[in-house]
Structure formats: C-alpha cells, structure tokens
Amino acid sequence: MATSEYAIECRGITKTFGSVVANDQVDLTVRYGEVLALLGENGSGKTTLMNMLSGIYHPDAGTIKIAGKEVTIGSPEDAMVLGIGMIHQHFKLIDVFTASENIAVGTPGKRLPARVMREKVKEISHSIGLEIDPDRRAFEMSVSEKQTVEILKVLYRGQKILILDEPTAVLTPQETDRLFDILRSMREQGCAIIIITHKLNEVMAISDRVTILRKGKYIDTVNTSETDEKKLTELMVGRPVSLKINRPDVVNPQTILKIVDLTVRKPDGTLAINDISFEVRTGEILGVAGIAGSGQKELCECIAGLCPAEKGAILHQKENLVGKSPREIIRRGVHLGFVPEDRLGMGLVASMGMVGNMMLKTYDEPKGPFIDPAPARRRAEDLVERLEIVTPSVDTPVRLMSGGNVQKVLLGREIESDPQVLITAYPVRGLDINSSYTVYDLLNEQKQKGVAVVFIGEDLDVLMALSDRILVMCHGEVTGVVDGRTATKDEIARLMVGAGEEALA
C-alpha cells in the first residue's frame, strides 16, 4: 500500500540540450508502495527526466527530494547510494563480460568469488522466473536475454526506488506477466516504482497513477482506476487519435523469395532454425509470430546475408542467396531493407548523425572519387518532417535521441532505399501509439507499392490486424502458416508453443 511519504518529489525540473528544451518545469511525485506509469510520445522528455534521477544528466533548474530530503544526484553512484536503480532502454552491459560479471560490476561491497556469484544469479533468476545462463557473455545474448540481465542487476542490488524504461519491449507476454508479479511484490514491500511504457494495456494493468508529459511539459497526473486507454492517448497526443490498423487487399502476389529446408546454428553451435520452408510474396505483409528466441532473429539475419546457413536455400529467381554478403545480394538485384531488433547495436552507428547513417546505404554506389553528403542530408531532413523525428539537427549523434526516434530513423532509412523486400524485426518497439500507427501506415504503403514485407512482431492483436499471412515459429521450427484475416489468438498461441496445424485440426 502506498504511504503519504513521497519517495521522489521533483519540482520545476528543466533540462535543455542546445536549443532543445527536453524538460520544461516538470513536476513528478512517487510514493513508497506505489507504481507510477510515465507516459508521453517519443521525445516528450520521459527518459531525460529519469536520467536525471539516475545521475546521468543534471537538471538546469528545479529541485529533487528523496524521502523528503532535497538532494543533488551528481552521478549514477550517488543514485545507487540513495537507493535508486534504473533499467535503461539502451542496455548498459559490457559485451565481453558474462551475465554474472555484468551484474557484479559497480555493485557496492566486497566482490564475491565467481562461483558464489554465479550461484546467486541462478538463485535470483530462478526465483523470479526470468532464467539466464550466468556464464553467457553479453555479445552472445539475444535482446531479451540482455534485458533480463538488466532486470537482475537492479534486483540483485536491492534498491528501494526502481525506474524501468520500456522494460517489457523485448519480453514475451509470459515474461511480462512474471515481471509484473515481481513489481507487485516489490510494491507490497514498500518499493517506489516508475515504469515508462507505451503499452497502455500494461499501464492499466500495473500502475496506480499515471503522469503524462507532452513536448517536454507536464500535462497531468491521473489515478489509473479513473481513466482508460482512450483518455490517456488523448492526453499524450493532445487530440483524439484513431486506433485502427488498415489492411489493404493483396493484389497479384508473386513469390520473390523461396526459403527451402533452411537450417541455421547459433554461435554456440545450438540449432536456431531447423529445416524450415516458406515463401515471401510481393505486395503482401507476412507476419512472423513466436515466443522470443524461437529463431526470428537468425531468420532475419540469414535472409539479409548477415548470418550463415548450415544447409538449405534462399532462392531469388532460382538463384541461391545463401553464403552471399548483403552487398552481393544487392548487386544481384535483390534490394533488401532490414530493420534489426538491436537498432543501435546493429542497425545504426550510434556516434553518427542521421546524415552519416543515411549514407551507409549508398556510400559505395558509383559516383566518382568523392562522396557528396547533400542527397543524404535532403533525405534525412525529409524524414525528420515526414516521421516527426525529434532531434536538434540531422547531424546530432543518434545515440542522443530517444529510443522511438532512433527507430524512426532506422525504418525511414530502409524505406528510402526503395527495397523489394523489407524485413522488420519489432519495428514499433519503444514507439508511442501515434508513432506506431504511423509505422503501420508506412508498411501498408510499401505493401501497396508491391514490396514484400516481413513483419516480426510480439503483439498478436497487431499481427492479426496487419498481416495477410502469419508464419508461426516454435524452437526454430515452423509450426504453421495461418491467414491473418481468419486466425484467432488462441490458434496462434497454441502454434507458438508447438501444437502443429494437424493437432489444431
């Protein structure tokens, strides 16, 4: 139960980056024994505000009180001492360290022996139902495994104020349920919890109150029991928003890629994809559903030429693309657009601005001895306007943008390359509702142009509303391909856990 004492009390918090006002006189309060949801569109200042509470940024104006005492949070170490733990949207892991080593790094107190630390990590992960191999190195992990390590890191330190920035973006529904059970238990134990999420169903399920920001300004704080998703959306956007996904009819679909008996292994030698076959058609959105780790990542990367296949074929006009690099695939006339799930780790160069990242797709096209950045700059400026990307300039490093704006840059760049096949892995992860529907509209535009779109998603409602066909994977195998217009959530969910089409029939 929430107490009357505020765990956090922010008053008049202001933060600017050059000409951009990220937070403008923002107020925020959180009580012990309470879950507060922080809502707002991409670029509304949510993460900036939380980064000031975690010691990464420092406010230009305003005051912060922790447990009634005014404090100055000058570093992440200060935040840790004050009992504040933050799970960031962009992971703070050391790639060459194991899970247990990443959890131990920066933890106050005497360093435990490696064997004892591994056992503690196993114990905590098992107790909360978020399993992780303590000896697995970060660079070998999937995005969801990295997120699990971040959660375990904060839980291991036992902090009483917990901030979670899009913690469920890479979790399955089952993992999300387990995480929420953990958060409810921590709330009952008197912890103060702030959660940033764009998933309004999660806001309604886990929070006690909701604070809304818009364009860096504080808008309102409402009790969750006294509002609904429609009202929250209007508060975020400032106007009514239509929450309907269109699905244009498929016109004259033609097979552009044929995947035949494809088998792919992970770096550790275990099977990621086991002997799967299906077709990708023009003018169609092929949804891919499956519990995280079912082979979706390896499937995307293998089609894009980034991951080797042990056997099988990816046929384009009877030519096998397996074993060819992304550049060789493009030179053979297959124009691929690829939006990976790890947008800063694989999709973009974090230290470069939009212009530089746009040029990565075209730098080696024949155009003389010099590279002219002007066309890339024009495309970047057009994307800023068309997709409403919030950034000080097209030269600002993308690592300084919010997660949602980074995703817009990546998706926009791939669409600008006029692909024949567009592969998108969780393209609306971290996006607010308005931006998510913009992405759905963009994918439908590509579909109507005759592009073959592969859409890997985790929200079954979205998959069923957007996709023409849905390919379902389980443990690296295809358990069924269903019609997006007629399939049910129960049917897809059963296929996701391995009940094949024959069993369903």
N, C-alpha and C positions, 0 to 999 in steps of 0.2 A: 504493500500500500504506500502511496505517495505521502510524504510528510510535508509540513508547511515550510521547512527549511529549503532554501534553494541550494542545490549542488553547484549550479552555474548561474550567474547573473551577468549578462552583457548589456551595457547601456551605451547607446550612441556610437557604436563601433563603425569607424570609417577606415577604408583602405583603398589607396589608388596605385595604379601602375601606369606611370606616364600620364596620358590624357584619359585613361580608362578608370572610371570610378567603380571598383568591384563591389565595395560595400559602402553604403551611404546612410549613416546614422541608424544602424541596425540595432534593434533590441532583441534579446533572446533570454528566456529563463527555463531552467530544467530543475525539477525537484528530485531528491533521492526517492527511489521506489517508483520511478516513472519512466515510460518510454515516450520520447518526443520525436515525431517524424518531421523532418525538414524538407519542404517541398519548394520547387521552383523550376522554371525552364532552364535549359543548358545556358550557362553564362550568367545566371541570376545572382551568383555570389555565394552559393552554399558551401562549396569546397574551400573557397578563400576564407570564409568565416571559421570553418572548422580547423583550417591550417593555422589560424591564429591561436586557437585554443590548444593546439598540439605543439606550438612553439616553432613552427616552420616559418611563418610570417609574423610580423609585429604590427599592431594597429597604429595608424597615423593619429587617431583620436578615439576617445571613448575609454570606458573602464570595464575591467573584468573582475568579478568576485567569485571565489571558490569557497563554498561552505561559509558564506557571509563575510569573508576577508578579501579585501582588494589585493590583487596580485599582479606581478609582472612576469609573463611567461616568455623568457628570453631564448629558450632552446627546447628541443624535444626532451632533454634530460630534466629540465625544470618541470615540464608537463608530467613526466613519469613520477617525479617526486611528489607532485600534487595529486597523484592517483588518476591521471588522465591517460587513457590508452586509445589510440586511433588505428583503425584498419583502413588503409588508404585504397582508393580505387586503382591507382597505379602502384603495383607491388613494390615493396621496399626490401627485396631479397637480394642476397649475394649469390650470383648464378653458380659459382663453383662450390658453394657450401651445401652440406646436406640439410635436410629438414630440421634435425635436432640442433645442428650448428647455427642455423639461422635463428632458431628460437632462443638459443643461449646468448647470441650476440647482443650486447647492450643491456642485458639483464643485470640489475644491481646484485651485489653479494658475491660470494665465493663461487668460482666456476666449478661445476660438478664434473666428475670423471665422465668420459664419453659413454661408457657402458651404463652408468646410472642415469645420465641424461636421456639416452635412448629409451630406457625403460619408463621414465617419467612421461616422455612424449607419447609412447604407446598407451600408457595408462590414461592420460588425459584424452587422447583422441578416441580411444575405445569407449570411455565413459560418456562422451557426448555424441557418439555415433558418426563422427567425421574421421574416417580411417585414413591414415597416411603412413607410408614407409619412412621411418626416421632416417634411414641411410640413403634415401633417394636424393640426388643432387637437384638443385633448383632448375638448372638448364634442361634436365630430363623430364620435368614435370609438365603436365597439361595446365591450362589456365585455372581450371577448377581445383587442381591439387595445390597450386601456388596460393590460391585464395584460402584454402584450408589451413595452410601453414601460417598465413597472416592471422587468422582467427585464433589458432592455437597459441601463437606468440603472445597475444594480449591476455588470453585466458590464463596462460602459464604465470604471467606476472601478477595476477590477482588484483588488477586495478578496479577502483570503485566507480569511476566515471568512464563510460565506454562510448566511443564515437565510431560509427560504421558508415563508410562512404560506399554506397552501392554494393553491399556485401553479398547480395543474392544474384548479382548479374551473371555469375558463372556457375551457379549451383542448380542442381536439378530440383524439381518440386519436392521430392522426398528429402533432399538435403536441406532445403529451405525450411521445411516443417521442423526438422530436427534442430536447426539453428534457432528458430523461433521458440521452441521449447526451452532451449538454453537461455535465451534472453528473458523469457517469462520467469524462469527460475532465478535468474540474477536480479530481476526486478523485485521479486518477493524477498530476496535477501538484502534489499535496500540500495541496490545499484541505481545510478542515474544513467540512462541510455539515450543517445541521439542516433537516429538512423536516417540517412539520406537514401531515398529510393524514388524511382519514377513509376514504380508499380503500385497503382492506387489500391488494388486488392490487398497488397501487403500492408499498406498504410492502415487500411480499415481493420486488418486482422491483428496487428501487433501494437499499434500506438494508443496512447491515452489522450494526447493532444497533438495538434499539427500546427507548425509555424510555416507561413508562406512568404517567400521572397519573390520579388519581380524586378528585374533590371537593377539589381543591387540594393533595392529598398525593401524595408519591412512592410508587409501588407496587412497581415492579421495573424492571430493565433486562435484556433477554434478547438473545442472538445470533439474528439473523434465520434463520440456517440451522438453528437448533434449535427452531423454533416453527412454528405455522401460523395461519391466519386464525381458526379456532375458538378456539384458546387465547388469542390476542390479544383477541378480543371478550370473552371471559370475564374477562380481567384488567381491561379497561376498565370493564365494567359491574358486575363483582363477582358475577355469577351467569350460568348458561347462558342463551343467547338463541337463539330460533328465527329462523332466517334464511330465512323462506318468505313470499312475497308471495301473498296470496289474490286470486282474481279471480271475484267473484260473476257469475252469469249475467245477461245483459241481458234485461230484462222490458219488452215493449211499447215499443220505442224509437220516438220521434216526432221528426221534423225540427223543430228550434226555430230554427236559423239556416241560411240557404242563401247561400253565397258564390258569386257569379256573375261570371265574367270580371273579377276584381279585379286592378287594376294600381296599384302604389304606387311612388313615387320617393323616394330618399334626399334629404337636404337639399342635397347637391352636384349633384343632378339625375340621377344614375345610377339605373338600374332596381333596385329592391329586390324587387318582386313583379311577375311578368309574366303577366297574363291567367290567373289560377288560379280553379278552381271546385271546390267540395266542400260537404258538408253536415255540420252539427253536430247530434247527436241526443240527446234526453233519456235519462237512465238508462244512459249509455254513457261510457266513457273513450276519447277519441280521442287517441292518441299522435301527436306530430309529431317526426320524425327528420330530421336533416340536418347536414352539416358547418357549423360556426359561420359566420355571415354569409350563409346561404342564404335569408334573408328571414323567419326565425322572429320576430325582434324586431319588424319592421314589421308582420307579420301580426297579432301580439298587439295592438299599439298601435292598428292600424286598426280591429279589431273593437271595442276598448274606447273608440273615439272620440277617441283621442289623436293620431292620425296621418291626414292627409288622403289620399284616394284620387284618382288621376288619372282612373280610369274604373272601371266595374263597380258591383256592388251587394252589400250585405249585407242580406238580406231576413229580416224577422221578421213572420210573418203577412202577407206580401205588402207590408209597409212597408219602404222602403229606409232603413237607418240611416246610410248614408254621408253625411258632412257634418254630422252632429249631434254635439253635445258629449256627454261622459259623463253630465252631469246631464239633458240632453234625452232620452238613451237610457233612463235610469232612469225618467223621468216618463212615458215611453210604455209602461211596464210590463215592460221588459226589465231584470231585476235582474242586473247583471254583477258578478262578483267577479274582480279582476285582481291577480295576483301577478307583478310585473315582474321581469326578471333583475337590474336595478340596484335592490336593495332600499332602500338609503339615499339614492340619488340621485333615485329616482322614487317608490318605494313608501311611504316613511315620512319624517317630518320629524325629522331626527337630533337636534335640540336639545330635542324634546318627549318626555315620558314616554309610557307606554302609554295612560294615560287620555286625554291630548290627541290621540294618534294614533287611538284608537278613535272619538273624537268627530268626526274629519274625515269619516267616512262618514254622519253623521246630523245635523250642526250646522244644516242648513237645513230640516229637517223641521218642519212647522207645530206649534208647541208653546207659543205665547205669546211675549212680548217677551224672555224670559230663557232662557239655556241652563243646563240642570241637568246637572252632571257626574256625579251619583250613578249613573245607569244605566250610563254608560261605565265608571265605576270598578268596579261589580259585574262587568261583563263582563270587564274586564281581570284582576281578581282570580280569576275563574273560569278564565280561560285560563292564568294562572300555575300553578294547581293541575293543570288537566287536561293541559297540554302540558309540565309540569315545566320552566317557564321560570325560569332563574336570574337574579335581579335583586334589588338591595337593597330596591326598592319599585316600585310601579306608576307612581310619579312620577319615577323616575330616567330621565334622558335616554337614549334607545335607543342613541345613539352610544357609550355606555359599556358596552353589553352585548357579549358575544361574537357573532360572525357568525351562529352557529347559532341563538342565542336571538333575534336580530333577525329571522331568517327565520321562526321560530315565531310571533312577534308578528304579522308581516305576514300569514302564512297564516291564523292564528287569527282575525284581524280580518275578513278577507274571508269566511271560512266563517260567522262570526257574523252577517253581513249577510243570510243566507238567500238566496243567489243562485240564479237559474235556470240561469245559465251561469257556470262557474268556469274562468277562464283562468289557467294556472300555467306560468310560464317558469322552468325549472330549480329547482323548489321545494325540492329536497333538497341543493342546492349548499351546501357548507360544514357540512352536518349530519353528526353521528356516526351509526353504524349503527343504534343503538337509536332515535334520533330520526327517521331516515329511514323506518324501518318504521312508526313512529307516523304519519308523513305519509301513507304508502301506505294505512294503515288509514283515516285521515280522508278521503282521496279516495274510497275504496271506500264509506264511509258516505254521502258526498254522492251518489255514483252510485246507491246503493240507495234514496235519497230521491227519485230522479228528476231529479237535477241533471245537466246536460250538462257534462262535464269535458273541457277541452282541456289535455293534459299534454305540454309541450315538454321533452324530455329529451335527454341525451347518452349515457347508458349503455344500450346496445342490449339487454342482458340484462333490465334493469328494464323497458324499453319493451315487450318481448315478454311479460313476465310479468304486467304490469299492464294493458296496453291491450287494448281489444276490437278496434279498428281502428288501423292506423298509417299516417298520411299522410307520405310521404317527399318532401322538397324538395331541389332542387339548383339553385343560381344563380337563385333566385327563382321557379322553376317546380315544379309538382307532377309528379314522375316516376312516382308510383304510390301506390295505397292498398291495403294488404295486411291480411289477417286476423292479429291478434295471436296467435291460438292456433296457427296453422299456419305462419306465416312463419319463415324461417331468417335467421340473422345474415348469411350470405353474400348472400342475396336482398336484404336491406335495404341492406347495404353497397354493393352494385352499383347500387342505385337512388340512393343518396346521391351517387354520382359520375357520375350521368347516364345510366345504362343503363336505358331505359324498360321498361315491362312487356312490350311486344311483343318487345324484344330478349331479355328473360329467357325468354319462352316459346319 
